[in-house]
Amino acid sequence: TPGRALLGVRSLPVTDAKRRDLRLPSALGAMVVQVTPGSPADTAGLRVDDVIVAVDAKVVNRPGDLTAAVLAAGPGKEIQVSYYREG
């Protein structure tokens, strides 16, 4: 059976405090709260507290959108992730 697409992050909705810290225009996105060691996200350099706002130019409004975008890409496919980070 084919594998399942996996980014390797756990995410939650963006908190108001994080939105203010990053000067985000809204609380939309998926805030990374865990990165699985050795996962594609880890290899790509994603970090806890990054806020993912798009996958392959599709807006991520909430964590479910992130999951859906990764699954839609399929296993072994490279995706482009847009995110905010401190600074």
HUMOWO-V291061 format. One record per pair of residues at least 4 apart in sequence whose C-alpha atoms are under 8 Angstrom apart, sorted by the first residue. I is the first residue (numbers start at 1). GAP is how many residues later the second one is. Records with the same first field share a line. If there is no record, write none. Layout:
# HUMOWO-V291061
I: GAP  GAP
This chain:
# HUMOWO-V291061
2: 73
3: 72
4: 67  70  71
5: 65  66  68  69  70  71  72
6: 33  34  64  65  69
7: 32  33  34  63
8: 27  28  31  32  33  34
9: 23  24  25  26  27  32
10: 22  23  24  25
11: 19  20  21  22  23  52
12: 18  19  20  21  50  51
13: 14  15  16  17  18  49  50
14: 4  5  13  14  15  16  17  37  48
15: 4  12
16: 4  11
17: 4
18: 4
19: 4  5  6  7  8
20: 4
21: 65
22: 62  63  64  65
28: 25  32  33  34
29: 22  23  24  25  30  31  32  33  34
30: 21  22  23  30  31  32  33  36
31: 17  18  19  20  21  32
32: 15  16  17  18  19  20
33: 15  16
34: 13  14
35: 4  6  7  11  12  13
36: 5  6
37: 5
38: 4  5
39: 4
40: 4
41: 4  5
42: 4  5
46: 4
49: 36
50: 33  34  35  36
51: 32  33  34
52: 8  14  29  30  31  32
53: 6  7  8  28  29  30  31
54: 4  5  6  12  27  28  29
55: 4  5  11  14  15  24  25  26  27
56: 23  24  25
57: 23  24  25
58: 11
59: 6
60: 5  6
61: 4
62: 4
63: 4
64: 4
65: 4
66: 4
67: 4
68: 4
69: 4
70: 4  9
71: 4
73: 4  5  6
